[in-house]
Amino acid sequence: MDTLDTEIQAAAERRTAAEAAFQEADRELRDLLVRGRAEGKGPSHMAKLTGFTREWVAKIAPAPKPS
């Protein structure tokens, strides 16, 4: 293996680790948005907190169904 092979492997490992970290953070955020909606927070409010659009937040965390 030469230096370029080693660099390619290292970059691939960093990318894999970054993707796993992103997936974990994404799951956490989605869970919190759903929890926020269940506790009465609106999508506009949570959009301001996250920097995402109101529509995206509403899609991820729709209004809870009345019981």
Long-range contacts (C-beta under 8 A, 24 or more apart in sequence): 30-60, 30-61, 33-57, 33-60, 33-61, 34-60, 34-61, 36-61, 37-61, 37-62, 37-63, 37-64, 38-64
